[in-house]
Amino acid sequence: MSRREYRPTRAKPAAKKVPGTYTSSSRSKSPRAALGVYRTLMALVLLLILVILGGTLYALVLRPKPAASGSSHSGASSAPANGLAGSSEASMFTALGRLRCPAAGGAVILQAVFPYYPGDRPFSEELVSRIREFRNLTLDYFAALSAEELYRIPESAVKAELLSRYNALLRLGQIETLYFNEFLIIE
């Protein structure tokens, strides 16, 4: 049998209580102070909840209407650089930008735009995701034509062909009308 040694431990000296100071044990004995802190913290939490709920209700129910951007007497509204505007009225999709399309024996400078409804969010997102493909289709179309052929083809036929190619790519909607802000044939 092994023998265990017993070593007594030293007890820590008790902290002296100085009048006017509080130790952790004296705080727990003061329920009034704890109740005051509790009430203050609960008031702050409730105020925070009310602010969050108020902001949510304002955003969902009382949302201010977006201001109309400019006059729409020409049928085209000003759109941001990415081609999307924030209103539910028809806007012009201008994100394709100005394209310089090489053609056999020349080049074509083209800026195609079309109306769309920014309120139709899925279709707007599809348009933005297809910008590169629209540009490539336009470049491929004009690369297959010579400058002489471009002079003979009416602008309406070029618009109709590009419109049908653009719409063949789209799944969530269709482009109804295509406009050229700029259409120059350079030899």
C-alpha positions as CSV (number, residue, x, y, z in Angstrom):
1,M,0.0,0.0,0.0
2,S,1.3,3.4,-0.9
3,R,1.3,6.1,1.5
4,R,-0.3,9.4,0.6
5,E,1.0,12.5,2.1
6,Y,-1.3,15.2,3.3
7,R,-0.1,18.7,2.9
8,P,-2.2,21.4,4.3
9,T,-2.7,24.4,1.9
10,R,-2.5,27.9,3.0
11,A,-5.7,29.9,3.0
12,K,-5.7,33.2,1.3
13,P,-6.0,36.2,3.5
14,A,-9.4,37.8,3.4
15,A,-9.7,41.1,1.6
16,K,-10.2,44.0,3.9
17,K,-13.4,45.9,3.3
18,V,-12.9,49.6,2.9
19,P,-15.9,51.7,3.5
20,G,-17.3,53.3,0.3
21,T,-15.8,50.7,-2.1
22,Y,-17.6,47.7,-3.6
23,T,-16.2,44.3,-4.3
24,S,-17.7,41.7,-6.5
25,S,-19.4,40.1,-3.5
26,S,-20.8,43.4,-2.3
27,R,-22.3,44.2,-5.8
28,S,-24.3,41.0,-5.8
29,K,-25.7,42.0,-2.5
30,S,-27.1,45.3,-3.9
31,P,-30.2,44.4,-5.9
32,R,-31.1,48.0,-6.6
33,A,-27.9,48.6,-8.6
34,A,-28.2,45.4,-10.6
35,L,-31.8,46.2,-11.4
36,G,-30.9,49.7,-12.6
37,V,-28.2,48.3,-14.9
38,Y,-30.6,45.6,-16.2
39,R,-33.3,48.2,-16.9
40,T,-30.8,50.4,-18.8
41,L,-29.6,47.5,-20.9
42,M,-33.1,46.3,-21.7
43,A,-34.1,49.9,-22.7
44,L,-31.1,50.0,-25.1
45,V,-32.0,46.6,-26.6
46,L,-35.6,47.6,-27.1
47,L,-34.6,50.9,-28.7
48,L,-32.3,49.1,-31.1
49,I,-35.1,46.7,-32.0
50,L,-37.5,49.6,-32.6
51,V,-35.0,51.3,-34.9
52,I,-34.4,48.2,-36.9
53,L,-38.1,47.5,-37.3
54,G,-38.9,51.1,-38.1
55,G,-36.2,51.1,-40.8
56,T,-37.5,47.9,-42.3
57,L,-41.1,49.1,-42.4
58,Y,-40.0,52.4,-44.0
59,A,-38.0,50.5,-46.7
60,L,-40.8,48.0,-47.4
61,V,-43.9,50.1,-47.1
62,L,-43.2,53.8,-47.3
63,R,-40.4,53.6,-49.8
64,P,-40.0,56.9,-51.6
65,K,-40.6,56.9,-55.4
66,P,-37.5,57.4,-57.5
67,A,-37.3,60.8,-59.1
68,A,-37.9,61.0,-62.9
69,S,-34.7,61.4,-64.7
70,G,-34.9,64.3,-67.2
71,S,-37.5,64.8,-69.9
72,S,-38.6,62.0,-72.1
73,H,-39.8,64.0,-75.1
74,S,-37.4,62.2,-77.5
75,G,-38.4,58.7,-76.2
76,A,-34.9,58.0,-74.8
77,S,-34.0,58.5,-71.2
78,S,-30.5,59.0,-69.9
79,A,-29.1,55.6,-68.8
80,P,-26.0,55.0,-66.7
81,A,-22.9,53.6,-68.2
82,N,-24.0,49.9,-67.8
83,G,-27.2,50.6,-69.8
84,L,-29.6,50.1,-66.9
85,A,-31.8,52.8,-65.4
86,G,-33.7,52.4,-62.2
87,S,-37.2,53.3,-63.3
88,S,-40.1,51.2,-64.6
89,E,-40.6,53.3,-67.7
90,A,-39.0,52.3,-71.0
91,S,-35.4,53.2,-71.2
92,M,-32.8,52.9,-73.9
93,F,-30.2,50.1,-73.5
94,T,-27.0,51.8,-74.5
95,A,-24.4,49.4,-73.0
96,L,-23.3,48.1,-76.4
97,G,-21.5,51.4,-76.9
98,R,-19.8,52.5,-80.2
99,L,-18.5,49.6,-82.2
100,R,-15.9,49.8,-84.9
101,C,-16.6,46.8,-87.1
102,P,-14.0,45.8,-89.8
103,A,-15.6,44.9,-93.1
104,A,-14.0,43.7,-96.3
105,G,-12.6,46.8,-97.9
106,G,-13.6,49.2,-95.1
107,A,-15.1,49.5,-91.7
108,V,-18.4,50.3,-90.1
109,I,-18.8,52.5,-87.0
110,L,-22.1,51.6,-85.3
111,Q,-23.9,52.5,-82.1
112,A,-27.0,50.4,-81.6
113,V,-29.5,51.0,-78.9
114,F,-33.0,49.6,-78.1
115,P,-35.8,50.2,-75.6
116,Y,-36.3,47.9,-72.7
117,Y,-38.0,48.0,-69.3
118,P,-35.7,48.1,-66.3
119,G,-38.5,47.0,-64.1
120,D,-38.2,43.6,-65.8
121,R,-35.2,42.6,-63.7
122,P,-34.5,39.1,-65.1
123,F,-34.5,40.4,-68.7
124,S,-32.4,43.4,-67.7
125,E,-29.8,41.1,-66.1
126,E,-29.9,38.9,-69.2
127,L,-29.2,41.9,-71.4
128,V,-26.2,42.9,-69.3
129,S,-24.8,39.4,-69.3
130,R,-25.1,39.1,-73.1
131,I,-23.3,42.4,-74.0
132,R,-20.2,40.7,-75.2
133,E,-22.2,38.3,-77.3
134,F,-24.2,41.1,-78.9
135,R,-20.9,42.9,-79.8
136,N,-19.4,39.7,-81.2
137,L,-22.6,39.0,-83.3
138,T,-22.4,42.6,-84.7
139,L,-18.7,42.3,-85.5
140,D,-19.2,38.9,-87.2
141,Y,-22.2,40.3,-89.3
142,F,-20.2,43.2,-90.7
143,A,-17.0,41.2,-91.2
144,A,-18.9,39.0,-93.7
145,L,-19.9,42.0,-95.8
146,S,-17.9,44.3,-98.0
147,A,-18.2,48.1,-98.0
148,E,-19.9,47.9,-101.4
149,E,-22.5,45.5,-100.2
150,L,-23.2,47.7,-97.2
151,Y,-23.9,50.6,-99.5
152,R,-26.5,48.5,-101.3
153,I,-28.2,47.0,-98.3
154,P,-30.8,49.4,-96.8
155,E,-30.4,50.3,-93.1
156,S,-33.7,48.7,-92.2
157,A,-32.5,45.4,-93.5
158,V,-29.3,45.7,-91.4
159,K,-31.4,46.5,-88.4
160,A,-33.8,43.6,-89.0
161,E,-30.9,41.1,-89.4
162,L,-29.1,42.3,-86.2
163,L,-32.4,42.3,-84.3
164,S,-33.1,38.7,-85.3
165,R,-29.6,37.7,-84.3
166,Y,-29.9,39.4,-80.9
167,N,-33.3,37.9,-80.2
168,A,-32.0,34.4,-81.1
169,L,-29.6,34.7,-78.1
170,L,-32.3,35.9,-75.6
171,R,-34.4,33.6,-73.5
172,L,-36.2,35.8,-71.0
173,G,-37.6,38.4,-73.4
174,Q,-37.3,39.9,-76.9
175,I,-36.0,43.2,-78.3
176,E,-38.8,44.8,-80.2
177,T,-37.0,47.7,-82.0
178,L,-33.4,48.4,-82.8
179,Y,-32.1,52.0,-83.4
180,F,-28.8,53.2,-84.7
181,N,-27.5,56.3,-83.0
182,E,-24.6,56.2,-85.4
183,F,-24.1,54.2,-88.6
184,L,-21.1,55.2,-90.7
185,I,-19.5,53.1,-93.5
186,I,-15.9,53.9,-94.0
187,E,-14.0,52.8,-97.1
